[in-house]
């Protein structure tokens, strides 16, 4: 995970892949083949804006203070280890991602408002993108924008796969074993990035 681009991709993807309302909505729209391009584009663009703000704002701030950089490395590593442990626990007790594809279709305006609300009104999205990705990205110095680009690519890949590949992915996400494998992989990614942060001290 020494490459900023790969580290950003791995961490960004790991944070986005979770059982939650936003992913369930993207899956639902994909299964119904309703406004999928709009939904995927809004999710990915929102992440790109938030990640960019984090890399630009926190990155510039942290880069000016050596002591703050050390604190961020330690705090970031601690958070990633904690997050990795949560993923490891979920791997033992997996859930499933369910989306109700029945009912009436949504007008485009309603679908857009819904996905915007699920994205921007979720407090966790700011912690994951602006704070966590922004602060950890800052530890890569001049490579922080590559780190941010990797995270954005991870977001685009995930939402595109979930939205456009939903019919193929639904049976997979309905199986606890799939989430067990996915969460185990996420835990490994989190531990690897945490280790690279601590080794950089």
C-alpha positions in Angstrom: 0.0 0.0 0.0 3.0 2.3 -0.5 1.5 3.7 -3.7 -0.7 6.7 -2.9 -3.1 5.8 -5.8 -3.5 2.2 -4.7 -3.8 3.1 -1.0 -6.5 5.7 -1.8 -8.3 3.2 -4.0 -8.2 0.5 -1.3 -9.2 2.7 1.5 -11.9 4.6 -0.5 -13.4 1.4 -1.7 -13.3 -0.2 1.8 -15.2 2.7 3.3 -17.9 2.9 0.7 -18.6 -0.9 0.6 -21.0 -1.3 3.5 -24.6 -2.4 4.2 -26.5 0.9 4.3 -29.4 2.9 3.0 -27.4 4.6 0.1 -26.1 1.3 -1.3 -29.6 -0.3 -0.9 -31.1 2.5 -2.8 -28.5 2.3 -5.6 -29.1 -1.5 -5.8 -32.9 -0.9 -5.9 -32.7 1.5 -8.7 -30.3 -0.7 -10.6 -32.7 -3.7 -10.2 -35.5 -1.6 -11.6 -33.3 0.0 -14.3 -34.6 3.4 -13.3 -32.4 6.5 -13.6 -29.3 4.4 -12.9 -26.9 6.7 -14.7 -28.2 9.7 -12.7 -28.0 7.8 -9.4 -24.5 6.5 -10.0 -23.2 9.8 -11.2 -24.6 11.7 -8.2 -23.1 9.2 -5.7 -19.7 9.2 -7.4 -19.6 13.0 -8.0 -20.6 13.7 -4.4 -17.8 11.5 -3.1 -15.4 13.2 -5.5 -16.4 16.7 -4.1 -16.1 15.6 -0.5 -12.8 13.8 -1.0 -11.4 16.8 -2.9 -12.4 19.1 0.0 -10.8 16.8 2.5 -7.5 16.5 0.5 -7.4 20.2 -0.3 -8.4 21.6 3.1 -7.1 19.2 5.7 -4.1 18.2 3.5 -2.9 21.8 3.3 -3.5 22.4 7.0 -1.7 19.2 8.2 1.2 19.6 5.8 2.2 22.9 7.5 2.7 21.3 10.9 5.1 18.4 11.4 3.7 17.6 14.9 0.2 17.5 13.6 1.3 15.1 10.8 2.6 12.7 13.4 -0.6 12.9 15.4 -2.7 12.3 12.3 -0.6 9.3 11.4 -1.1 7.7 14.8 -4.8 8.7 15.1 -5.4 7.5 11.5 -3.7 4.2 12.1 -5.7 3.7 15.3 -9.0 4.4 13.5 -8.1 2.0 10.7 -7.2 -0.7 13.1 -10.5 -0.2 14.9 -12.4 -0.2 11.6 -10.5 -3.2 10.5 -11.5 -5.0 13.7 -15.1 -4.1 13.1 -14.9 -5.6 9.6 -13.2 -8.7 11.0 -16.1 -9.1 13.5 -18.6 -8.6 10.7 -16.8 -11.3 8.7 -17.7 -13.7 11.6 -21.3 -12.4 11.8 -22.2 -11.4 8.3 -25.3 -9.6 7.2 -26.9 -9.1 3.7 -27.7 -6.2 1.5 -31.4 -6.2 0.6 -33.2 -3.9 -1.7 -37.0 -4.0 -2.3 -37.4 -3.8 -6.1 -41.2 -3.9 -5.9 -43.7 -1.0 -5.8 -44.2 1.9 -8.1 -41.4 3.6 -10.0 -39.9 6.8 -8.9 -39.9 10.0 -11.0 -36.5 11.2 -11.8 -36.8 14.3 -9.5 -37.8 12.1 -6.6 -34.9 9.7 -7.2 -32.4 12.5 -7.4 -33.7 14.2 -4.2 -33.6 10.8 -2.4 -30.1 9.9 -3.3 -28.9 13.5 -2.5 -30.5 13.2 0.9 -29.1 9.7 1.6 -25.6 11.0 0.6 -25.4 14.5 2.0 -27.5 14.1 5.1 -25.5 11.1 6.3 -23.0 12.4 9.0 -20.8 9.3 8.4 -20.0 10.4 4.9 -18.2 13.5 6.2 -16.2 11.5 8.7 -15.2 9.0 6.0 -14.5 11.3 3.1 -13.6 14.8 4.4 -12.0 13.9 7.7 -10.5 10.4 7.3 -9.5 10.4 3.7 -8.5 14.0 3.8 -6.2 13.6 6.9 -4.7 10.3 5.8 -4.2 11.6 2.3 -2.2 14.5 3.8 0.4 12.0 5.1 1.4 11.3 1.5 2.6 14.8 1.0 2.8 15.7 -2.7 1.2 12.3 -3.4 -2.0 13.2 -1.6 -3.8 14.1 -4.8 -3.0 10.7 -6.2 -4.4 9.2 -3.0 -7.5 11.3 -3.5 -7.8 10.2 -7.1 -7.5 6.6 -6.1 -10.3 7.0 -3.6 -12.5 8.7 -6.2 -11.8 5.8 -8.7 -12.8 3.4 -5.9 -16.1 5.2 -5.5 -16.8 5.2 -9.3 -16.0 1.5 -9.5 -18.2 0.6 -6.6 -21.3 2.6 -7.5 -21.0 1.6 -11.2 -20.8 -2.1 -10.3 -23.7 -1.8 -7.9 -25.9 0.2 -10.1 -25.3 -1.3 -13.6 -24.4 -4.8 -12.4 -27.2 -5.0 -9.8 -29.1 -7.9 -11.5 -25.9 -10.0 -11.5 -24.8 -8.9 -8.0 -28.1 -9.2 -6.1 -27.9 -13.0 -5.6 -24.3 -12.5 -4.4 -25.1 -9.7 -1.9 -28.0 -11.8 -0.6 -25.5 -14.5 0.7 -23.8 -13.9 4.0 -20.7 -15.8 2.8 -20.1 -13.0 0.2 -20.1 -10.4 2.8 -17.9 -12.6 5.0 -15.3 -12.7 2.3 -15.7 -9.0 1.5 -15.4 -7.9 5.1 -12.3 -10.0 5.6 -10.7 -8.4 2.6 -11.7 -4.9 3.9 -10.1 -5.7 7.3 -6.9 -6.7 5.6 -6.8 -3.5 3.6 -7.4 -1.4 6.7 -4.6 -3.2 8.6 -2.2 -2.8 5.7 -2.8 1.0 5.4 -2.6 1.4 9.2 0.8 -0.4 9.1 2.1 1.8 6.3 1.1 4.9 8.3 2.9 3.7 11.4 6.0 2.6 9.5 6.2 6.1 8.0 6.7 7.7 11.4 
